[in-house]
Amino acid sequence: MTGKTHFVVGANTAWIAYLLLPQDLLFIILPLIGGFAALLPDLDNRHATIHQWTKGLLRLLLIDRVRHRSLFHSLIILPVVIFVSSFLFPIHLIAPVVFVFGYASHPFIDGFNPQGCEYLYPWGRNFRLIPKFLCVDTGGWVDHLLFFMASMGIIAYLLMYSGFIRIDLMQ
């Protein structure tokens, strides 16, 4: 999937906060936290925007040598992501949860790509979440459809946040 698709899908993890907590003024930043976190697994992709933004740091940390869709798309990285997310508590109570789910949304939807992901890194075997003949390519029509649907989800979230629409999900 493209970076914009990963961002809006990750941003939709802010709905978790809407379901778990009463609204407050900081709800507006949660889609940004989820969207940013959803871009992070592509730190190992030289062509990804997030890689270009952090190139100097990556060279310093030698992350540049990691194969794409391996370490940063694996289950082994989740404890690190959970630990890093814990530093977001001062921003918002639910921010760490949105960050972790935003991050996890990336390798999840990449699992629908024909190349799959090394979920069990360092084993070195790629896994797909569906049979290869059903997989979708980055930038294809499914990618565009997912981007559109996730964008509508964010628009709905922002409309609910601003009070334009009111739906009580906790009845």
C-alpha positions in Angstrom: 0.0 0.0 0.0 1.1 3.6 -0.5 2.2 5.9 2.3 -1.0 7.9 2.1 -3.1 4.8 2.5 -1.0 3.6 5.5 -1.4 7.1 7.0 -5.2 7.3 6.8 -5.7 3.7 7.9 -3.4 4.3 10.9 -5.3 7.6 11.6 -8.5 5.7 11.8 -7.2 3.9 14.9 -8.2 7.1 16.7 -11.7 5.6 16.7 -10.5 3.4 19.6 -10.3 6.5 21.7 -13.8 7.5 20.7 -15.1 4.2 21.8 -13.2 4.0 25.1 -13.1 7.5 26.5 -15.3 10.6 26.7 -14.3 13.2 24.2 -11.8 15.9 25.2 -10.0 18.7 23.4 -7.0 16.5 22.5 -9.0 14.0 20.5 -8.0 16.0 17.4 -4.3 14.9 17.7 -5.1 11.2 17.9 -5.5 10.7 14.1 -2.1 12.3 13.6 -0.5 10.0 16.2 -2.1 6.9 14.6 -1.2 8.1 11.1 2.4 8.9 11.9 2.8 5.5 13.7 1.5 3.8 10.6 4.3 5.2 8.5 7.1 4.0 10.8 7.3 0.4 9.7 8.6 1.7 6.3 11.7 3.1 7.9 13.5 0.3 6.1 12.2 1.3 2.7 14.6 3.7 0.9 11.7 5.1 -1.2 9.3 5.8 1.6 8.7 9.3 2.8 9.4 8.5 6.4 12.8 7.0 5.4 13.7 10.2 3.5 12.7 12.4 6.5 14.9 10.4 8.9 17.8 9.3 6.7 20.6 10.8 8.8 19.3 9.1 12.0 18.9 5.8 10.2 22.5 5.8 9.0 23.6 6.6 12.5 21.6 3.6 13.9 22.6 1.3 11.0 18.9 0.6 10.4 19.6 1.2 6.7 20.8 -2.4 6.4 17.5 -4.0 7.4 15.5 -5.6 4.6 12.1 -4.1 3.7 9.1 -5.8 5.4 11.3 -7.7 7.8 12.2 -6.4 11.3 9.9 -3.4 11.3 6.9 -5.4 10.0 7.5 -8.3 12.4 5.9 -9.3 15.7 9.3 -9.1 17.4 9.2 -5.3 17.1 5.8 -4.9 18.9 7.3 -4.9 22.5 9.6 -2.0 21.4 6.6 -0.2 19.8 4.6 -0.6 23.0 7.5 0.6 25.1 8.1 3.7 22.9 4.3 4.4 22.9 4.3 4.6 26.7 6.1 7.9 26.4 2.9 9.4 24.8 0.9 9.2 28.0 1.5 12.9 28.8 0.0 13.8 25.5 -3.2 11.9 26.0 -4.3 8.9 28.0 -5.2 6.8 25.0 -2.4 8.0 22.7 -0.2 4.9 23.4 -3.0 2.6 22.4 -3.7 4.6 19.2 0.1 4.6 18.4 0.4 0.8 18.8 -2.7 0.1 16.7 -1.6 2.6 14.1 1.8 1.0 13.9 0.3 -2.5 13.7 -2.2 -1.4 11.0 0.8 -1.1 8.6 2.2 -4.6 8.6 -1.4 -5.9 8.7 -2.4 -4.3 5.4 1.0 -5.1 3.9 0.1 -8.7 4.5 -2.4 -8.4 1.6 0.5 -7.6 -0.7 1.9 -10.4 -2.9 5.3 -10.1 -1.3 3.9 -10.5 2.2 5.9 -9.6 5.4 8.4 -11.4 7.6 6.1 -11.5 10.6 8.3 -14.0 12.3 11.6 -12.2 11.7 14.4 -13.2 11.9 13.1 -16.5 10.5 13.3 -14.9 7.0 10.1 -16.4 5.6 7.4 -14.0 4.2 3.8 -14.6 5.1 0.7 -13.3 3.4 -2.7 -13.0 5.1 -4.6 -14.2 2.1 -3.8 -16.5 -0.9 -1.4 -15.0 -3.4 -4.0 -14.9 -6.2 -6.2 -12.6 -4.1 -3.3 -10.2 -3.1 -3.2 -6.6 -4.2 -0.4 -4.5 -5.5 0.7 -1.2 -4.0 -0.9 1.7 -5.9 -3.6 -0.5 -7.4 -7.4 0.0 -7.4 -7.8 -1.7 -4.0 -5.1 0.6 -2.5 -7.1 3.6 -3.9 -10.4 2.2 -2.6 -8.9 1.6 0.9 -7.5 5.1 0.9 -10.9 6.5 0.0 -12.7 4.5 2.6 -10.2 5.3 5.4 -10.4 9.0 4.4 -14.1 8.9 4.8 -13.6 7.4 8.2 -11.3 10.3 9.2 -13.8 12.8 7.9 -16.5 11.1 10.0 -14.2 11.1 13.0 -13.5 14.8 12.6 -17.2 15.6 12.1 -18.1 13.7 15.2 -15.3 15.4 17.1 -16.5 18.9 16.0 -20.1 18.1 16.9 -21.5 18.2 13.4 -22.7 14.6 13.7 -23.7 13.0 17.0 -23.8 9.3 17.4 -23.9 7.7 20.8 -22.0 4.4 20.4 -22.2 3.6 24.1 -26.0 3.0 24.6 
